[in-house]
Amino acid sequence: MEAPLTPPVPLTALTADRELGLRLLAGPADADVYGVHASEMADPSPYLLGGELLLTAGAGLAAAGPAPAQYVARLVRAGVGAVGFGVTPVHETVPPALVEACGRYGLPLVEVPPGTPFTAVGRAVWRLMAEARTRELRRVTEAQQSLASAAARPHPVAAVLSRLAASLNGWAALLPPPPALPVPRDDTGAGPAGAGDEAGAGPGEGVREALAGLAGRVAAGGVATATDTLGGTHLAAYAVGGGRVLALATPARAPGDHTIASVAAVLLTLLTASRPAGDEAASLTRLLLDGDPAGALSPGPWYAVHARGGGDPRALAAALGTVLLDPRGDGVRLLTDREPAPQPGWRLGVSAPAAPAGLGTAGAQARRALERAEAARAPLARHAEPGLAGLVGEAEARAHAEALLGPLSPALRDTLRGWLAHHGSWDRTAAALGVHRNTVRQRIARAAGLLGADLDDPDTRMELWFALRSLESDGAAHAPS
């Protein structure tokens, strides 16, 4: 399962900790904190990524330092989440001018009492973030399992929508194709392909109209997903195939919601796909009776897939559009006529496209590809022909690059590319980007954390370099993640 981004820590969770003794002096109490940074610099903004709780004793606000209003304005421009001001030894109390400036700019300011070390505040933040991440991972895992179970029920489309609406605490609907698109015929027995199935408390007309606009963009084929916000309601639309769209309206958007909705969209795509029922069963019967793969399967092309992970093999098979799977030990072997894409919670090795008669060779290719994926800690590896040019096609490379680099912001991608291009030199990378070397260090550490990767590993560096180059080739390197 793909790990969702770590949820932030509410500032209220820190001020509620009696052992810390923090006291809110100015700004909103409902701020979110994404990290901790301590600095006594007059302008620490070049060293910040945004969202931090900045801890300071106010040494930079001495007589020769900037005015509190200038100091706060810089922090706000840098995206600081909140300021923690430690009283003593520099200041006996929090300077009133700082309190006034934070209140004017809407920047939360908390007082850190003399008996609370900054390290104690930092440890509390990281502990709360770890707990929140564990809760979010558990929620996403349970939601994925419940969606896979719902897809096996007698009325799977309605069951999946109901389960999705409950998991996201909102409204979910499968919208039919717009009038300009033909309505596909459904032969799967999964229910009417064009029916407007929905689950959860229905939204108002304004939300429905906004969702219809998002659905029109997605159904037209220009984008696979689209999101928006209307009056505090979070809206999302996912392409399901055949012009159909999964529409969502939720009161909040948690880090793992996109992963859950993506799994539901894949299941709904399979459940509503127009394909003759029983084709797979007929193929298996011909194979068992005749012993001839070429005669049992369609011409293809087919892909052999070896997978290893902690998810449900049946859900993986559904996501890859096949029922031809062979769970064995801690791995799974699959056969699909759809080009595989990375799947949350799994490492995949994919063969080159093959005709039925070449499936034996394809299986060996998939096994070796899985070994490469695990060595590089990549979600997916494909059979590589000799020579770098034959590794993957351009479209496949871009898709893999987006999956691999998805957690990184444009700034982190740029910094990572410069750092790799300069062979890990902090100084040359900083000079090329026009930032301080410490900023490069912080960004690279942040990128390593988000990717869950060891950037000292040459295999990892190679994987990331080719991913960045793949996105750069079509101008997508600076696209928002």
N, C-alpha and C positions, 0 to 999 in steps of 0.2 A: 504494500500500500504506500502510495506517495504521501510523505509526511506533510501536513499542512504547516503554514508559517506559524511561528510561535505567537500565541495571543498576547496582547499587552497586559501589563499589570495596572489595575486601577489605582490611582493615587490614594483613593479612600482606603484601600487595603493596607497601605503603609501607615496612613495617619491613624488607622484603627489599631495598629500594633502597639500595645502599651509599653512593651519593652523598648521600643525605639523612642517613644515620647515625642514624635513629630507633631508640630502644630501649624495648621494652615493660617497664614497671615493675609494673603491676598490672592486674587484670581479664582477661577472656578475650581470647585472641589472634584468634579467628575472628569478630570484629565486622565489620559493614559500614558504609561511609561513603557518604553521599549528597550531601555538599557540604562546604565549608570556611567557617569564620567565625572571625575574630580579634576578641577583646574583652578589655579589662582592667577591665570593670565588675565590681562586687561581685555583681551579679545580672543576667547577660545573657539570662536566660530569655525576657523579653518579645520579644526580637529573633530568636528561633530558631524554625525550622519543625519541627525534629526530624531526627535522623540525621546531624547535622553533626559534623565533626572540629573541635572548638573549640580554637583556638590561643590561648595566654595566656602572659605572662611572670610572672604572679602578682602584678601590682601591686594587684589587688583583694583580695589576701590579706595585705596589710600589717597592721600592729598594730591599726589602727582598723577593719579589714575583718571580714567574718564568719569564723567558725571554719570550717576546711576541711570538716568534716562537714556543716555547713549549706550551704556552697557546692556540694558534690557532690550533696547531696539535691535542691537546686533544679535542677541540671543533669539529674539523672535524671528528675525530674518533667517537664522540658521535652523529654525524649526524645533528648538528646545521644547521638551514636554513640560518640564517644571524645574524650579530652582530650589535646592536645599541649602539654606544658609546656616553654617555652624557658628554659634556665638562663642566667644573667647577662643584663642587668645588675642585675635586682632581687634574684634569689636565686642564690647560688653553686651550690646543688644543689636538687633537687626536695624540698620540705618533706616529711619523713617522715609527718607527720599527714595530708597530702594522699594520699600513697601508701596509707596504712592505710585512709582513708575510701573511696578508689576500689576497693580490694580488697574492703571490706565491702559496698559497694553493687553490685559487679560491673560497674563502669564502667571500660573500658579506659583506661589512662594510659600515654602514651609520652613519653619524654624527647627534646626537640629540642636537639641540641648547639649550642654558641655559633656555630659556623661555618655553620649552616644557617638562612638567612632564612626567615621565615614565608611569604614570597611563593614561595619554591622549593617548599615543601610544597604550597601551593595549586595551583601550576602542575602539579605531579605528579598531584594528584588529578584536575584537569580533563582532563589528557592521558589518564589511565587511563580516565576515564569516557567520553571520546570514542571511544577504542579499543574499549571494551566495547559501546558503542552501535552502532558500525559492524559489529562481529561479530554482534550480535543482529539487526540489520536484514538482513544477508546471510543469516543462518540462516533468518529468516522468509521472505525472498524465495525462497530455494531450496526451502523446504518447500512453499510455495504452488504453485510451478511443478511440483514432483514430485507433489503431490496432483492437480493438473489433468491431468497426464499419466496418472496411475493411473486417473482416471475414464474415460479413453478405452480402457482395456484390455478384453479379452474378459469378464473377471469383475470388473467395476468396484467393487462393494461390498467384496469381499475385498481388492482391490488398494488401495483408499483406506484401509481399516483398517490394512493392513500398513504402508503408507507413513507413516500417522499415528503408529502405535506406534513405528516406527523414528525418526521425527523428534523425538518426545517422550521416547524412551528408556523407554517404559513399556508398559502394556497398554491396548488399545482394543477396545471391543465395541459392536455394534449390538444393543440389547436389544429384544425384541418387545414389543408392547403388553401391559400388565397384563391378567389374565383378565377384569377388569371392563369392558375396552374391546374393541370389535369389531376383529378383525384385517382390515386392508384387503386387497383383492384386488390383486395385482400384475400389470399387463399390459405392463410396460416391457421385459421380457427381462433385467432387471438381476439377477435372482436372487430367491429366496423372500423376500417382504416381511417375514415374521414370523420368519425364521431368526435364531438367536442367533449371528451371525458374530462372530469375535474374532480378535485378532492380538497377539503379544507374549507374554511370560512371564506365565502366569495367576496372579492374586493368591490369597491365602488366603481361607478362608470368611468370616472376619470382614470383610475388605475387600469381598467380594462382597455380603454382607448390608448393609453401609453404603451401597454403591452402589445396591442395590435400593431402599433408602429414598429416596435422592436421586432415582432414576429415577421413583419413584412420584409425587413432588412435581412433577417436570417434566412427566410424561405427563398429569397431571391438568389441565394447562393454566394453572395459577396463575402459574408463572414459566417463563422460557425457558431459564435456566441455574441450576445450583445447585452449590456447592462445599463441601468439608469436608476435614478432615485426620484420619487415624487412624493412630496409631503411627508418625508420620513419613512416611506415604504420603499424597500429595495426591490427592484424589478430585474428579471433576467430572462433571456430567451436562448434556447439551445436547438440547433438543427437536429431533427430526428430522421430525416430522409423522406423522399417523395413529396417535399414541400411541407411536411408536417413539422410542428414546432412545439417543444416543451416550454411552457410559460410558467414563471414563478413570481410570486409576490410575497415577500417576507418582511416582518417588522424589524429584523436585524440581519446582519451579514457577518457570520463568523468565519475564521480562516479556513475551516474545513468544508464549508458549504459548497464551494465550487467543485471539490472532489466528489462529494456525495451526488450533486446534481449531474455531473458528467457521467457517473456510473449509471444513474437512472436513464439518462439520454441514450446511452449505448444499449441498455436493455430494451428500451422502448423502440429503438431502431430495429433491433432483431425481432421483437414481438410483432411489429407492424410491417415488416418487409414482405414484399410480394414475391413469394417463392412457392412452388408446388409442395404441399404437405407430404411428408413421408419420403422425400428424395434421399435423405441420408440413410434411412432404414433400408430402402430398396438397394442402395449401393452396398451396404454391409451384407445384405442377403446374397447379392450376386457374388461378392467376394468370398463368402463362406462356401457357397455351393460350387463356384467355378474356380476359385483360387487364382483369379486373374485380376490384379489391380487395374490394369489398363482397361479392362472391360467393365469393371465395377464403378469406376469414377469417370466424371466428365473430363474432357481433354485438359481442363485447367486454364492457366497454370496453377499449380499447387505449391504451398509453402509448408515445409516441415518446421515445427517450432519445438524447441526444448526450453522448459521454463523451470525456475526454482523460486520459491517465495513462501509466504505464510498465509496466503489467501485461500479462498474456496476454488478448487480446480474447475468446478462447473461454472462459476461466475466468470472465471478467466476464459473458458471456452465460449461462453455466451458473448463476452466482449470481443472475441476474435471471430465471431460469426460462424461457429462450427459446433458440432456435437461429437466430432471424431477426436477423442482424447483418451489418453492412457496414463492415469496416475500411477506412479511407481516410486516407492520410498519417499524421499524428500523432493522429488521432481515430477514434472508432468511432460508428456509428449503429446503434441497435437498436430493435426493436419487441417489446413484451411485453404479455401480458394480466395480469401481476401488478404490483401497485403497487410501484415501485422504492424501495429503501432505500439509504442510503450504503454504498459498497463500498470496502474498503481499497485505497489506491493510485490511486484514480480521483476525478476531479471530474465530477459528473453534472449535466446539465440535463434536466429531465423536463417533458413537456407535460401539459396538462390531459387527463383521460380523454376518449377520442374514439371514435366509431364508425368502422368501416373507411372510409366515404366521406369522413371528415374528417381522414385521415392527412396530407394535404398541409399543412394548417394546423397540425397537431400537430407536424410536423417543424420548421416555422419557430418554433413556441413553444419546442421543446426547444433549438434553436440559441441563441435569445436567453437562455434560462434558464442555459445553460452559460456564456455570457459573464458573466452576473451572478455565478455561482458562482466563476468565476476572479477576478473583480474583488474579491469579498469574501473570497477564499481559503477558501471553504466547501466541504465535501465534496459537497453536493447543493443545487441550487436548483430550485424548481418554477415553472411558469408562473404569473405573478401577474396576477390580475384587477385592474382599476383600484380603488384604495382599499386601505388597510392591512388592512381586515377580510377582504379576499378573497385574501390572500397564500397561506395554507395552512389546511387544516383543523386542528382542535384536536389530534387524534391525530397527524397528520403533524408538527405543530409540536413536540409533546413528543418524538417519536422523533428529530427533527433536533436538538433541544436536547440530549438525552442523548448523541448522537453527538459533537456539537461540544464539550460541556463535560465529557465523560467523564474526561479526564485530571485534572480539578480535584477536590480534596478539598472537603468541606462548608465548611471554614473559608475556603478560597480562593474558593469561589463567593460566600459571604456578603460577603467583602471586596471582590471584584470588583463585585458588585451595588451595594454602598454607594458605591464609588468612582465608578462610572458615574452613579449617581443624584445625586451631588454634583459632577458635571461635572469630575472629575479633581482635586478639591481634597483635598490630603493632610490638612489640619487638620480640615476638617469631617467627612471620612470617619472619621478617628481619634476625633473626639468622639462621633460616632454609634455607633461600635462599642465605645467604651470601651477603646481600646488606644493605644499611642504612635504618633505619625506615622511614625516609622522602621519600625515593624512593618507599617504599611500599605504603605510603599514596598517593603519586602522581599517582602511577599505578592504585590503587583501584579507585581513583577519576576519572581517565581516563576511566577505564572499566565501571564505573557506567554511565558516560556520553555517551559512545558509545552504551551501551545497553539500555539507557533510563530507567534505573531501580533504585529503591530505595533499596539499599543494607542493610538498617536497617529493611526491611520487612522480617519476618521469612519465609513467603511463597516464596518470591523471592530467599532467600538464599537456601531454600530447592530445588527449581527448578534448580538453577544453580549448586548446589552440585551434584544432580543426573545426570545432563547433562555432567558435567566434568567427573564423574565416568563412564558414558556410553562410552565416547571417550577413556578414559584411559584403558578400558577393552580390546580394540582391538588395542592398541598402536597408536591410532589416536589423542591422546591428544595434541601432539606436531606438528600436521600437520599444515601448513600455512593456514591462513584463506583466 
